[in-house]
């Protein structure tokens, strides 16, 4: 069986590269990807770095290169040699989704991984375009049952073509995990907020929660906020106004893959105060490094922590409750830590592994 995988972001989307490595054991795979992709020479699957540019109309040269690459893209996608075309991402969805709709009659089977049912920063036509795309796709892959329910409820999608396939952990980081003293209770606790900063991720909720901590608890924690800020909000100023500068450090930058382990190995727990989400790569990255999580009780987090078996859940957007859960973590015992870590280990081995994800994805391709 020949499969074409398409990913416009695999310069940063390690998810696709991990999946392709394991999936190539089941199918003959070709990855169509961007010119600056992280993918390297491999005997496991073929790849073509032909997807160019961002479709930026302000740069005619760049936009022309982008459109030219799309022609190559759809020439490959409509080739009869592929039994299925599996789309992971879009570079410019307002251009590419209409093309998928147009060329769908020439594609044998269109498989779409739905990372979020709608973009976090929505544009006027998004809901209509995604509704049509979901309807014409032969199979849809989601990472949890909550996302499946959202698709059915929001777009009235036939449940039979929606397949729940868990996101694997980041095995490229496994060898960098510091397994020493992970159950040791330290005098000071290190908390980490990691990833691109957008308003839906609830950093404002986290900072408000810290202001409610008693002084003796403030003296026993450090928080690092690590990730490029795309909100336009000056969080450094908020930290100063809240009087948190002695415990909060903000690193407003994109973190190269080789430096990710430094921050997760430093942390004792990862905080995910998101206001809405379909699924989170940061949660799986936390599991990769065997880190306890403190997360909002969004349905996807409830599901992917097995109702708080890998850490603490607080009421979404409730900074008072988050403050209480941070205190609970600070005061937790070695026994509690061992309980959470044993559950993380179980999930990594039995649920969030790429071999299982690849097997389930292969079954999707094989559906008649």
Buried (B, 14 or more C-beta within 10 A) or exposed (E): EBBBBBBBBBBBBBBBBBBBBBBBEBBEBBBBBBEEBBBEEEEEBBBBBBBBBEBEEEEEEBBEBBBEBBEBBBEBBBBEEBBBBBBBBBBBBEBBBBBBBEBBEEBBBBBBBBBBBBEEEEEEEBBEBBBBBBEBBBBBBBBBBBBBBBBEEBBEBEEEBBBBBBBBBBBBBEEBBEEEEBEEBEEEBBBBBBBBBBBEBBBBBBBBBBEBBEEEBBEBBBBBBBBEBEBEEEBBEBBEEEEBEEBBEBBEEEBEEEEBBEBBBBBBBBBBBBBBBBBBBBBBBBBBBBBBBBBBBBBBBBBBBEEBBBBBBBEBBBBEBBBBBBBEBBEBEEEBBEBBBEBBEEBBEEBBBBEBBBBBBBEBBEEE
